[in-house]
Amino acid sequence: MRISDYIEQSFSNLWKKKLRTVLTIFGVMIGIGALVSMFSFGQGIQDNITNTFNELQLFNYVSVYPRSENNQTIPSSEQLNAPGQAGPHTQILDDAFIRDVTEIEGVESAFPEVRFPAMIRFNEEEKFSLVQVLPADICQSGLMKLRAGRPYSPADSNALIISDSLLRRMKVKEPETVIGQQIEISTLTVDLSLSNIPNIVSFLMGKGLPFSRQSYLFTIVGVTEKMGFAGPMPVRSDVFITPAESENMKKLSLTSIWDLFQSSQQAKGYSMVNIKLSSTKYIEPVKAKMEDRGFRTFALIDHLEEIKTGFIFMNMFLFAIGMIAITVAALGIINTMVMSILERYKEIGIMKAVGASDGDVKKIFFFESGAIGFLGGVLGLTLGWLVSMFINQIINYFMAKQGVPYMDYFSFRWWLVSGAIVFSVLISLAAGVYPTMRAARIDPVVALRHD
Amino acid sequence: MNSDSFVKTEDLTRIYSSGTIQVVALKDVSLSLDQGQFFGVTGASGSGKSTLMNLLAGLDRPSSGSIRVQGKLISELDKDELALYRRHQVGMIFQSFNLVSSYSALENVAFPLLFAGVAKKERTKRAAQILEKVGLYPRKDHRPFELSGGEQQRVAIARALINQPKILLADEPTGNLDSKTSSQIVQTLSELNKNQGLTVIMISHEETLLDQFADDVIHLRDGKVIQAERIR
């Protein structure tokens, strides 16, 4: 038999039992659709994260922290009871350290993580936020994705960058409109010294706060996108200003309640310094130097393997769900093929009587299950794609409300597209093995007598 | 017995076993046919007629004994060789016609050519020609249930002839037909035998038909040849 005849035969035979064929193909379509959308979701998330990391050069950063005395990352209760009890060997992350670090080969720049709480006031709306101090050169390095405006330069005075998610919370929908507008930042200051005792007493009695407010005016030069994920990133606030402006502000530099109590006792120093390297090849030497000096370090690239393993597990999980659907579809194919063979029992006898070999019979039915797989694969791919597009729109609709920029959460690669069809055909052929063997084994003498 | 007979069987035996029970369907049947003979086989039901036919058609294998066609040992062929033998050497017609019900007359006639690897255009052309010969070309697009019994059997004959076989095996071809149609069908077989030199082996329990057309007739009972007569 000719290949073209096998194909024609299989499609015309399937067409004779339209309803059954359509239902079986539906089963395959749902299975492949599920598998495809799961896979493209896994791939899409992976692409988004790794692309963003690469784009923002996050793999080029090393973060340096002071080492706590007992060298534990998770604070023990003992530590919590005695916060800020700096050990004799603890190094201090100060400006001298930063100048020092900048001299190391491969270091492009280093900046401390300084964040302070403030009230942000814009257009009659007032929101609480953490303001991060970020040097102009880092701001210009492309670490931040801007939606509107530009990064600030060292020449700018009173320049400020705000995230569009904060703007959204302040009921601003179009980030372009705020560029060049004035925004007010109010810092809180607290004085815990003896001279402020009456204030503290009234705070403890619930009659007021031991804070006073200082207001500063800034000009918005840029609007940044909020990233779709969180983590130990160099940039993780909604408002950014230059170090020069920060120095002129009276403020509490606290991010946790412990800072309130330790600030007077602990040696002055930054809680973290971010080092930007010109290339990932300097990560290890710089980390080693920092650790020699008694600091803890964190580099995202070290966690790349863990992230990848995480993706593999996620993909396996999604694959397992898709496989359940595929298995059910395969059972549907087996059922359909067995039914078809029982119905065409006599026809198989006739085939053999007029000269069909067992191989011919086998191939006829193999082509039929392959055709089911092919059609199911193509339709499943289409279904998976449509469902993914739909879900993508829904996710983006809700994410946009939180100020997360539009992202494709699904990724359709060529290997996914072709792989889905090939996989569907292979699964269908595998499902066709038993019915096909059965068809080939039919005894023509018995089949021809069959009515 | 002539050693270079066209079809020759020697001690052909077929035993069916189901569990511990053994049924001897055919026992030591030795036949010899010349090319171009019209050979009749008769006997009561269960006498082994169909078993003999299936063995000659290469649809079944003997338990012992041998079949030679043109000197070739058919009983020793493997499955694929048997398929080729059925495809090119023999054509079969049956009591119940055995047409594919979902195919048109033309498609049924062309069906064997599919397995012979003939291109579709050629298949249609040859099937149309042969339908023309049996006088059914005008009904080529009809499906079996739209045809009378006689028409169906003529479609089956056309199908049996499409690969230009040397032997035509007819298993009770008139069993489902009235007497007038029956004699028309056997007449057709006889003409093919006379005009084209086709060797015809026909099973029938209607001895009068065989006496009318066959050259030789054998009688089977309980799987054995009890009588062999030369009629003409």
Contacts between the chains, C-beta under 8 A, distances in Angstrom:
chain1	res1	chain2	res2	distance
A	1	B	114	6.1
A	1	B	115	5.8
A	1	B	117	6.0
A	2	B	117	5.8
A	2	B	119	7.2
A	4	B	120	7.7
A	5	B	114	5.7
A	5	B	120	7.1
A	8	B	120	7.7
A	9	B	114	7.5
A	16	B	102	5.7
A	346	B	98	7.1
A	347	B	100	5.3
A	349	B	98	7.4
A	350	B	98	5.3
A	350	B	99	7.8
A	350	B	100	6.0
A	350	B	111	7.4
A	351	B	111	7.8
A	351	B	115	7.2
A	352	B	59	7.1
A	352	B	83	7.2
A	352	B	86	7.4
A	353	B	57	7.1
A	353	B	59	6.4
A	353	B	86	6.6
A	353	B	92	5.5
A	353	B	98	7.1
A	354	B	86	7.1
A	354	B	87	7.1
A	354	B	92	7.8
A	354	B	111	5.8
A	354	B	112	3.9
A	354	B	115	6.7
A	354	B	159	6.9
A	354	B	163	8.0
A	355	B	83	5.8
A	355	B	84	7.2
A	355	B	86	4.7
A	355	B	87	2.6
A	355	B	88	7.2
A	355	B	112	5.5
A	355	B	115	4.8
A	355	B	116	6.7
A	355	B	163	7.0
A	356	B	83	6.4
A	356	B	87	7.9
A	356	B	115	4.6
A	357	B	79	6.9
A	357	B	80	5.0
A	357	B	83	3.7
A	357	B	84	7.7
A	357	B	115	7.6
A	358	B	79	5.8
A	358	B	80	7.5
A	358	B	83	7.5
A	359	B	80	7.1
A	360	B	83	7.5
A	360	B	115	5.5
A	444	B	59	4.8
A	445	B	54	5.0
A	445	B	59	5.2
A	445	B	60	5.3
A	448	B	59	7.6
A	448	B	94	6.6
A	448	B	98	5.8
A	451	B	96	7.3
